[in-house]
Amino acid sequence: MPGQPDVDTQAASWFSRWRSGKMRPDEHAALKQWLAASPHHRTAYSYLELLWTRLEATRAVPRVLRWREQARR
């Protein structure tokens, strides 16, 4: 639909709001409704959850820790 963000963009917006920890109850209800509206919504959101989890896991990898320290210098 013209003028509407694509599903991936919508999923990223919802995910970032959820990750912020500042979602109001009405926003949380709207997220649940958005997820239930289409299997494409749930797939896009689930992909972001998986990606975030995997990225978080890399934080403890020794090589990544070294890169971070080198970048900070």
C-alpha positions in Angstrom: 0.0 0.0 0.0 1.5 3.4 -1.0 2.6 5.5 1.9 2.7 2.6 4.3 6.0 1.3 5.7 6.8 -2.3 4.6 6.3 -5.2 7.1 10.0 -5.3 8.0 10.0 -1.6 8.8 6.9 -2.0 10.9 8.4 -5.0 12.7 11.6 -3.1 13.4 9.5 -0.2 14.8 7.5 -2.5 17.1 10.6 -4.4 18.2 12.5 -1.3 19.1 9.6 0.1 21.1 9.3 -3.3 22.9 13.1 -3.4 23.6 13.0 0.1 25.0 11.0 -1.2 28.0 8.8 1.9 27.8 5.7 0.4 26.0 2.5 1.5 27.5 -0.3 -1.1 27.9 -2.2 0.3 24.9 0.9 0.0 22.8 1.5 -3.6 24.0 -2.1 -4.4 23.0 -1.6 -2.8 19.6 1.6 -4.9 19.1 -0.3 -8.1 19.9 -3.0 -7.1 17.5 -0.5 -6.3 14.8 1.2 -9.7 15.3 -2.1 -11.5 15.0 -3.2 -9.6 11.9 -0.8 -11.5 9.5 1.6 -14.4 9.6 4.0 -12.1 7.7 4.0 -9.7 10.7 4.8 -12.6 13.1 7.6 -13.9 10.8 9.2 -10.5 10.5 9.0 -9.9 14.2 10.3 -13.3 15.1 13.3 -12.8 12.7 14.2 -9.7 14.6 14.0 -11.5 17.9 16.2 -14.3 16.7 18.7 -11.8 15.1 18.8 -9.8 18.4 19.4 -12.9 20.4 22.2 -14.0 18.2 23.8 -10.6 18.2 23.6 -10.5 22.0 25.4 -13.8 22.2 28.4 -12.4 20.2 29.1 -9.9 23.0 30.8 -12.6 25.0 33.0 -14.0 22.2 36.6 -13.2 23.0 37.5 -12.1 19.5 34.6 -9.6 19.5 35.6 -8.3 22.9 39.2 -7.7 21.6 37.7 -5.9 18.5 35.6 -3.7 20.8 38.6 -2.8 22.9 40.7 -2.0 19.8 37.9 0.2 18.4 37.7 2.1 21.7 41.4 3.0 21.5 
